[in-house]
Amino acid sequence: MTEYAAAYQGAPGAFSEDAARAFVGATAALLPCWKFEDVFLAVESGRAAYGVLPIENTLAGSVQTSYDLLAERSLTIVGETVHRISHALLAPRGSQVAMLRQVLSHPVALAQCEGFFRRHAQLEPVPVYDTAGAVERVVREGRPEQGAIASRRAADVYGADVLAEAIEDHPENYTRFLLITTPARAAEAAAPPRAAAAGHKTSLVFLMANRPGALVECLGHFASRGVDLAKIESRPLRGRPFEYVFYLDLIGDAGEARVAEALAALAGSTAMLRILGSYPRDAGTSAARVRPGT
């Protein structure tokens, strides 16, 4: 029997926890995990029904570990949600910005606040595994010279003071999260109807022969059928130096005739093709929902 509705990487108060609650509901039982791989293990073992992964950020770019795990493991994408990310400077009660010398946070969060560190040259950015975990640590240790960068909500979770808000480099800071589950459960996910206004997205990964024109040939299967491509990403193929797999997001459902035709043609042009999932697009709010316990 499944114990948790969803697993996510990070500590309570992390941005991934907010995304998980957007997917499965505010009162659902969630499982915080140390690493992204632990999220996959929790879903594969049945300990959690779903997993939540950050896949890309508008300032920091793609989350490469998430891409690699999607290709290596057998879970299926069933939803996405896009969240506005706003960072706050948090510290133990009674601390002030002038007292701080170190600021702890996830490396991606630190990278999104480079301007803040340039304006406060006395602050040393210290990378740790998680934003909310950084807050828990600085509050627990109680050192007035240490602060953390995390969400405003993390201050409430751990009892920290908020010393500054909205310290990210650009206000248009968004992270896209994916909802993943086992193939067997994917058909049971309670998502909006196929005719949802935002439409659907399909994600896939493929490997092609290293020859002139191979990528043009592969992408041409979509162009000739009028299938819009939302993103393409290349990643090194582990164990085969200087060879690459390609991840592709397209607009449309794999069951649509023109998309299905393009995918069938692509299969003939590639050495490996795997559909990672077809799922409702997020048009700016949480577009995919599942019921706890499904």
C-alpha positions in Angstrom: 0.0 0.0 0.0 1.3 3.4 -0.9 2.3 5.5 2.1 2.9 8.9 0.5 1.1 10.8 -2.3 4.3 12.2 -3.7 8.1 12.3 -3.1 10.3 15.4 -3.7 13.9 16.3 -3.3 14.7 18.6 -0.4 13.5 19.4 3.1 10.0 20.7 4.1 9.7 24.3 3.0 11.6 23.6 -0.3 10.2 25.0 -3.6 9.8 21.3 -4.8 7.4 20.8 -1.8 5.3 23.7 -3.1 5.2 22.1 -6.5 4.3 18.7 -5.0 1.4 20.3 -3.1 0.2 22.0 -6.4 0.0 18.5 -7.9 -1.5 16.4 -5.2 -3.1 18.8 -2.8 -2.3 20.9 0.2 -3.1 18.2 2.7 -1.6 15.1 1.0 1.2 13.2 2.7 4.6 14.1 1.1 8.0 12.3 1.3 11.1 14.6 1.4 14.1 12.9 -0.2 17.8 13.6 0.1 18.7 13.1 -3.6 16.8 13.1 -6.9 17.6 9.4 -7.3 15.8 8.8 -4.0 12.6 10.3 -5.5 12.8 7.7 -8.3 13.4 4.9 -5.8 10.4 6.0 -3.7 8.1 5.8 -6.7 9.6 2.6 -8.1 9.3 0.8 -4.8 5.7 2.0 -4.3 6.5 4.0 -1.2 5.2 7.1 -3.0 2.6 7.2 -5.7 4.2 10.1 -7.6 7.5 11.9 -7.8 8.1 15.6 -8.4 11.2 16.8 -10.3 12.5 20.3 -11.2 13.5 20.1 -14.9 14.4 23.7 -15.9 14.7 27.2 -14.6 14.4 30.4 -16.6 17.5 31.8 -15.0 19.7 28.8 -14.3 18.7 26.6 -17.2 18.1 22.8 -17.2 18.4 20.5 -14.2 20.8 18.0 -15.8 20.4 15.3 -13.1 16.7 15.2 -13.7 17.2 14.7 -17.4 19.7 11.9 -16.9 17.5 10.0 -14.5 14.5 10.3 -16.8 16.5 8.5 -19.5 18.0 5.9 -17.2 14.9 4.9 -15.3 11.5 3.7 -16.4 9.1 6.2 -14.9 6.6 8.2 -17.0 5.8 12.0 -17.0 2.1 12.7 -16.3 2.1 16.4 -15.5 3.9 19.7 -15.3 3.6 22.8 -13.3 5.4 26.1 -13.6 6.1 28.0 -10.4 7.4 31.6 -9.8 10.5 31.4 -7.7 11.2 34.2 -5.3 14.2 34.0 -2.9 14.5 35.5 0.5 17.5 36.0 2.8 16.8 34.2 6.1 18.7 34.0 9.3 18.4 33.0 13.0 16.3 35.2 15.2 18.0 38.5 16.0 20.5 38.4 13.1 21.0 41.4 10.8 22.5 41.5 7.2 25.5 43.4 8.5 26.3 40.5 10.9 26.3 37.9 8.2 29.4 36.4 6.6 28.2 33.2 5.0 24.9 32.5 3.2 24.0 28.8 2.6 21.7 27.5 -0.2 21.4 25.1 -3.1 23.9 26.0 -5.9 21.1 26.9 -8.3 19.5 29.3 -5.8 22.9 30.9 -5.2 23.4 31.3 -8.9 20.1 33.0 -9.2 21.1 35.7 -6.7 24.6 36.7 -8.0 23.6 40.4 -8.1 22.7 40.3 -4.4 26.2 38.9 -3.6 27.9 41.5 -5.7 26.0 44.2 -3.7 27.1 42.5 -0.4 30.7 41.6 -1.0 31.2 40.5 2.7 28.9 37.6 2.1 30.4 34.2 1.1 27.9 31.9 -0.8 28.1 28.4 0.6 26.5 25.6 -1.5 24.5 22.9 0.3 22.1 20.2 -1.0 18.8 22.1 -0.5 17.3 25.6 0.1 15.0 24.7 3.0 17.7 22.4 4.4 20.0 25.4 4.6 17.4 27.3 6.7 17.0 24.4 9.0 20.7 24.2 9.5 21.4 27.8 10.2 18.4 28.0 12.6 19.5 24.8 14.4 23.1 26.0 14.7 22.1 29.5 15.7 25.3 31.2 14.4 24.4 34.9 13.8 27.0 35.2 11.0 25.3 32.5 8.9 22.2 33.0 6.8 20.4 31.1 4.1 18.6 31.7 0.8 15.2 30.0 0.5 11.5 30.6 0.1 9.6 33.0 2.4 7.6 30.1 3.6 10.7 28.3 4.9 11.1 31.1 7.5 7.7 30.1 8.9 8.6 26.4 8.8 11.8 26.8 10.7 11.3 30.0 12.7 13.8 32.2 10.9 13.9 36.0 10.5 13.4 37.4 7.0 16.2 39.9 6.3 15.5 40.6 2.7 12.9 39.4 0.0 12.9 39.1 -3.7 16.7 39.0 -4.0 16.8 36.9 -7.2 18.5 38.6 -10.2 15.4 38.9 -12.2 11.7 38.9 -11.3 10.9 36.6 -14.2 12.3 33.6 -12.4 10.3 30.4 -12.9 10.9 26.7 -12.5 9.2 24.0 -14.4 8.4 20.8 -12.4 7.4 17.4 -13.7 5.1 14.9 -12.1 6.4 11.3 -12.6 4.9 7.9 -11.8 5.1 4.2 -12.9 3.8 3.3 -16.3 1.1 1.2 -14.6 -0.2 4.1 -12.6 0.1 6.7 -15.4 -3.1 5.6 -17.0 -4.9 6.2 -13.7 -3.7 9.8 -13.2 -6.6 12.2 -12.8 -5.6 15.0 -15.2 -7.8 17.5 -17.1 -9.6 16.3 -20.2 -7.7 15.9 -23.5 -9.4 19.0 -24.7 -7.9 21.2 -22.0 -7.3 24.8 -23.3 -3.6 24.6 -22.7 -3.3 21.4 -24.8 -0.8 18.7 -24.2 3.0 18.3 -24.4 5.0 15.2 -25.2 8.6 14.6 -24.0 10.9 12.0 -25.5 14.6 11.0 -25.7 16.4 9.6 -28.7 19.8 8.6 -30.0 20.7 9.0 -33.6 23.6 8.0 -35.8 26.6 10.4 -35.9 26.4 11.4 -39.6 25.9 14.6 -41.5 22.3 15.7 -41.6 21.1 13.2 -39.0 19.6 15.9 -36.7 18.0 17.8 -39.5 16.4 14.6 -40.7 15.0 13.8 -37.3 13.6 17.3 -36.7 12.2 17.4 -40.3 9.7 14.7 -39.4 8.0 17.2 -37.1 8.4 20.3 -39.3 6.8 18.5 -42.3 3.8 17.7 -40.2 3.4 21.0 -38.6 4.3 19.8 -35.1 5.6 22.6 -32.9 8.8 21.8 -30.9 9.0 23.5 -27.5 12.5 22.5 -26.5 15.5 20.4 -27.5 18.4 19.5 -25.2 21.5 17.3 -25.7 23.2 15.4 -23.0 26.3 13.2 -23.0 25.7 9.5 -23.4 27.2 7.7 -20.4 29.8 5.1 -21.2 30.2 6.4 -24.8 32.5 9.4 -24.8 31.5 12.3 -27.1 28.2 10.7 -28.1 24.9 12.4 -27.1 21.3 11.7 -26.6 18.7 14.3 -27.4 15.7 15.3 -25.3 12.8 16.9 -27.1 9.5 18.5 -25.9 6.8 18.9 -28.5 3.4 20.5 -28.4 0.7 17.8 -28.8 -0.4 14.4 -27.5 1.4 11.3 -28.7 -2.1 9.9 -29.7 -2.8 12.8 -32.1 -2.5 11.6 -35.7 0.1 14.0 -36.9 2.2 13.6 -33.7 1.9 9.8 -34.0 3.0 9.9 -37.6 6.0 12.1 -36.7 7.1 9.8 -33.9 6.8 6.7 -36.2 9.0 8.4 -38.8 11.4 9.5 -36.1 11.7 5.9 -34.9 13.0 4.9 -38.4 15.7 7.6 -38.2 17.0 6.8 -34.7 18.9 4.1 -33.0 16.8 4.5 -29.8 13.6 6.4 -29.1 11.6 6.5 -25.9 8.5 8.5 -25.1 8.9 9.9 -21.6 5.3 10.9 -21.4 2.4 12.9 -22.8 0.8 15.2 -20.3 -1.3 18.4 -19.9 0.6 21.6 -20.4 0.8 24.2 -17.7 -0.4 27.5 -19.2 0.9 29.5 -16.3 -0.8 27.8 -13.4 -0.8 24.3 -12.2 -2.5 22.5 -15.1 -2.1 18.9 -13.9 -3.7 17.5 -10.8 -3.9 14.1 -9.3 -6.0 12.8 -6.4 -4.2 11.6 -3.3 -4.4 7.8 -3.2 -5.0 7.3 -6.9 
